[in-house]
Amino acid sequence: MKKIWITGGAGFIGSNLVMQLQEEYPLADLTVMDDLRSGSFLNLEGFRGDFVAADLSRLDWEGQFKGERPEAMFHLGSITDTTLQDQKIQTHDNVESFRRLLEYLRPEKTPVVYASSAATYGIRAGVNRVGDPLAPANAYAFSKVQLENLAKKMQGEEPSWKIAGLRYFNVYGPREGHKGVPASMAWHLAGQMLMGKRPRVFTAGEQKRDFVYVKDIVAFTLAAMKAGKSGVWNAGSGQPRSFNEMVEGLNGVLGTKLQPEYFECPYPFYQPHTEADMSATERDLKIKPKFSLEQGLADYEKSGWLTRGRVSVKPTK
Ligand SMILES: NC(=O)c1ccc[n+]([C@@H]2O[C@H](COP(=O)([O-])OP(=O)(O)OC[C@H]3O[C@@H](n4cnc5c(N)ncnc54)[C@H](O)[C@@H]3O)[C@@H](O)[C@H]2O)c1
C-alpha cells in the first residue's frame, strides 16, 4: 500500500491505526481526514503525513482531491457520542460522510474498510453473531446500520468492489482520553482510582462486556484490508468480562487495592452482557484477538497513556 487515506485519524482508534500504518509502511503516503469535532491533534504526535481538516459529510471530494484516489481507504470518522440524541445530526453526518466517500471512490473501486459497531445488535443480552437481527437502540446505532446497508447496496451495484465493515465492541487503550464521557470504562475507572477513590460501578458489578484492546482492533482492521473480502465481521475479544474483573485488572496495573463502590443503575433496562462471536472473523480474516483484559491493561499502563494528563494522587495501596 503506497497511498493510504484514513478518516477519523485524529480520533482514538483512527490515530492508533495511523501510527501503526506509518510504522508498517514507512514509505507510504498517508492522508488523514478529520474535522476534529471529537478527535485531537495531540493523538498524532510524530505523524509525518498530510492532514485534511474537513467535515466529510459536506466535503466536495472532487474539488478537494481532483481525481486523486488512494490504494486503500480506512473509514473511521464518525460521531461517536452515543448519547447524542439529535437523530438528524447523527444520521446525516455519519451516513452522508460514507455515501460521499463511496461515490468518490466508486470509479476505481478503491478497497474500503469501515467502522461499524456492536451497537447495531441493540440491547439484547448474549452472544452477538453476524447474521443476528439488528436492533439499533439509539440514533448512533441506527446510523451504523445505515452504513452497512449502504455498503451492501454499493456491492450489489459493483460486485468486484471490496468493502469490509467491522463491528467494533468495547474498545479501550491509548489515545482515548480526548473522548471525555464516551471514553472506555477502563479510562474512567482508572481516573477515579488514580485519585485514590473507590471505582464506582453499577450494583453488583457482574455485568459483562466484550472489552477489546485497541491493538487488537487495529490488527483486525488491517487484516480486513489485507483479506480483500466484502462483508461484515465482529471485532471483539470474544471474552466477556465483568465490571468487577475490570476493577481487579486495574488494581493489578495501578498497584492499588481499591474495592468497587456500587450504586444502583438508573436505567430501566441496562444491557447485562455483550459478547462477540469471533468464529467468522477468525475463519475469513485469519486473525484472532491476542490480548486478554489483563494483558491489554498492562500494555495500556506501560504506554503511559492511561495516566497521561491526569490529576492524580499517590495511589492508595
Ligand atoms: N471506541 C469504541 O469502543 C467503538 C466501538 C464501536 C465502534 N466504534 C467506531 O470506531 C470509529 C472510531 O471511534 P473512536 O472510538 O476512535 O472515536 P473518536 O471520537 O475518538 O474518533 C472519531 C473521529 O471522527 C472524527 N469525525 C466525526 N465526524 C466527522 C466528520 N463528519 N468529518 C470528519 N471527521 C469526523 C472525529 O473528530 C474523531 O476524530 C468510529 O466510527 C466509531 O463509531 C468505536
The ligand as a Gaussian input file, in Angstrom:
#p B3LYP/6-31G(d) Opt

LIG

0 1
 N      -14.349000       3.156000      20.713000
 C      -15.224000       2.171000      20.640000
 O      -15.413000       1.422000      21.616000
 C      -16.009000       1.926000      19.373000
 C      -16.967000       0.900000      19.375000
 C      -17.702000       0.677000      18.213000
 C      -17.466000       1.416000      17.065000
 N      -16.528000       2.413000      17.091000
 C      -16.321000       3.186000      15.852000
 O      -14.932000       3.319000      15.612000
 C      -14.663000       4.562000      14.966000
 C      -13.628000       5.330000      15.747000
 O      -14.165000       5.627000      17.038000
 P      -13.267000       6.231000      18.200000
 O      -13.580000       5.500000      19.434000
 O      -11.883000       6.335000      17.741000
 O      -13.927000       7.674000      18.376000
 P      -13.334000       9.148000      18.234000
 O      -14.479000      10.062000      18.545000
 O      -12.108000       9.285000      19.028000
 O      -12.975000       9.227000      16.685000
 C      -13.876000       9.620000      15.667000
 C      -13.183000      10.665000      14.826000
 O      -14.028000      11.031000      13.727000
 C      -13.990000      12.452000      13.556000
 N      -15.241000      12.845000      12.883000
 C      -16.501000      12.662000      13.322000
 N      -17.381000      13.075000      12.407000
 C      -16.657000      13.568000      11.367000
 C      -16.994000      14.158000      10.110000
 N      -18.276000      14.314000       9.723000
 N      -15.999000      14.566000       9.304000
 C      -14.697000      14.406000       9.657000
 N      -14.307000      13.827000      10.828000
 C      -15.280000      13.414000      11.659000
 C      -13.830000      12.993000      14.958000
 O      -13.306000      14.299000      15.006000
 C      -12.892000      11.956000      15.592000
 O      -11.541000      12.311000      15.458000
 C      -15.994000       5.271000      14.852000
 O      -16.530000       5.038000      13.572000
 C      -16.837000       4.598000      15.910000
 O      -18.216000       4.690000      15.633000
 C      -15.803000       2.690000      18.214000

